[in-house]
Amino acid sequence: MKEERFSSEQLQILYDILGLIIPSSDEYLKPSASIILEDSASLAEEFILLANSALHKIQELSILSLNNDWGKLENEEKIGVINLFQKKENRLFTNFCLCIINAYYTNALVLKAINTKSIPPFPEGNQLKEFDYLMLENVFLKGEIYRKTE
Amino acid sequence: MTPEVDVLIIGAGASGAAAAWNLSNLNLKIVCLEQGEHTNPANYPSTKIGWELFKNNEYHVSPNVRKLKSDYPINDSSSPISIANYNAVGGSTILYSGHFPRFHPSDFKVKSLDGVADDWPLDYNELEPFYDLNDKMTGVSGLSGDPAYPPIEIYQQAIPLGKLGETMGNGFNKLGWHWWPSYSAIITREIQGRGKCINLGPCNMGCPQGAKSSVDVTYWPIALKNGVELRTQSRVREITVNDKGLATGAIYYNAKGEECIQKAKIVIIACNGVGTPRLLLNSKSKLFPNGLANRSGLVGQNLMLHPLGYVEGTFDEMLDSNIGPHGCCIQSQEFYETNAERGFVRGYTMQILRGPGPVETATSGLLRKEIQIGQQHHEQFDSKLGRTIGMGIIVEDLPETHNNVTLDPELTDTNGIPAPKVNYTLSDNSKKMLAHGLSKGVEVMEAAGAKKTLKFGPVKNTGWHLMGTAKMGNDPNNSVVNKWGNSHDVSNLFIVDSSIFVTSGGVNPASTLQALSLYITNHIIKNRNNLVVP
């Protein structure tokens, strides 16, 4: 993580937030969005800017709405604060989520988990089902549908 | 100033490359000036794990967003459709999907058949040998026997349809509508050292495999081998003329920003339906105060853009729709030819598109409130990725003079050359056609088994097809060039790009504009000794 951008306390909060925005799933074998923090080099500048703004706003909302620091909140309370953040700062929240999605769905582990087939740099390519030419029989038998001009 | 050459070609995209190749078989000195650079396929986004993110910046379809050194700004604020292009050796073929259908014979006879616009001064039969030649040079895959066309010889086996194509084919069959595997400028068998398609998907950001037939891998390698000189990072400001009204060459800026002059006996413009009128309107002189080749006043007029409708269906079944060539699967021309009962003239093509990748699936899902954050995210995401099918409705818009390209009074490019301004509105005919296409698109999606559909149009960032702004015709008062792409006003000036289209057809224009380029340059080859040159 780019330590100079986030304090260790902020980083812990960020792990929490990302884990709530996209939690891990045993059913779908997907990690939580906090996985994107493991690959610091790939994080976009835009993410870091938005994350800083989101952290500030979420900490502020924790105090204002529950009179407590984020770190001392129960899980349900944290979800409530994030919902409040979404409601009060929708544009910032949406842009932050889009940035998270960009990083999450370009992460190699996530792409493997969701089975996107051949992952860049595309070593092998993909197999696609050929089609049964007989499917076109009726189209062909209907005859020409273009207008002749002579 | 460099020595005079026989032929100067301006623009190294789809039409310029075909012209350069065709003329390179002669012993002529040919120079092509291109404002962009060579692309390096090894650097295409699709070689990188974050490939989807590049479409938001340096591989965005709009030059106004990309803002690369090779780009020029386009004021398209007065159009519901933003102009899309790419400036490089290969032009917009670097980013196109490779969907490569031809015009229909009726497209050349719209006045005679439907009483609108004008007939072309040539017909399908005259162009057919050049369609064939272009298909062969390009490497077009598909399937012969399509009842929507006269017989077409196909050189490469069709791209596999996948479960997606089969699903849609069944939907069309249920309704008894026409459909056929797409004509695709994507090779399925290796030729000329190019790798065959391996069904990756992100064709629209360059094909590192070389399977997609962008002209940097088709025409240019041969043209360069034959001796054509291609100067990149060379942006043309104006075409110069002598006191006899003949083109003498061009003034351009090289990579260092230095003003250069290239003299030529013949000048060929291949800058597309926005770049070409911009160049002609910027080429004012005493003899041509309203812009070069513009005595008809039609340079820049009659812009056609193909308003695009989009229909999407979501299916229960996993279709692996996110893999395979994005724009090439199947097409339907059930509603291509005019039918008065529909309430509009002319028609459209339905182009089946593969589904989006994971980033686009998640971001569009979030914005449409179909995929939420929190615990439900994964289930909702899983219900979309690989299970959605897209459809483009390519609407034939008709030529109208209020749709045009002019010069912006203030906006300029980095060389100080006035930028183009696009003014465009959809006609009632286009609106009715678009609404019809969207409705029929939903109908076939549902017939194919879609559990959910959405539709909208015209889609904003889809102004790839730039046509009509230097139309061809027999009457010098009602056209800019004749049937040979030769300016009525300047006898040694030719235009070979889609600006010379009389009407737009209801299909992607690349195949037709390249066939026209071969047709025109063939005429130049046959008649070069009779041309009046400086």
Interface residues (C-beta under 8 A of the other chain):
Chain A: L20 I21 I22 P23 S25 E27 Y28 K30 S42 I79 T94 C97 L98 I101 N102 Y104 Y105 T106 A108 V110 L111 I114 T116 K117 S118 I119 P120 P121 F122 E124 G125 N126 Q127 L128 K129 E130 F131 D132 Y133 M135 L136 N138 V139 F140 K142 G143 E144 I145 Y146 R147 K148 T149 E150
Chain B: S46 T47 K48 I49 G50 W51 E52 L53 H104 P105 S106 F108 K109 S112 L113 D123 Y124 N125 L143 G145 P147 A148 Y149 P150 I159 P160 L161 G162 K163 G165 E166 G169 N170 F172 N173 G176 H178 W179 W180 P181 I198 N199 L200 G201 P208 D320 N322 I323 G324 Q333 E334 Y336 E337 G357 P358 V359 T361 A362 T363 L366 L367 I373 G374 Q375 H377 H378 E379 F381 D382 L385
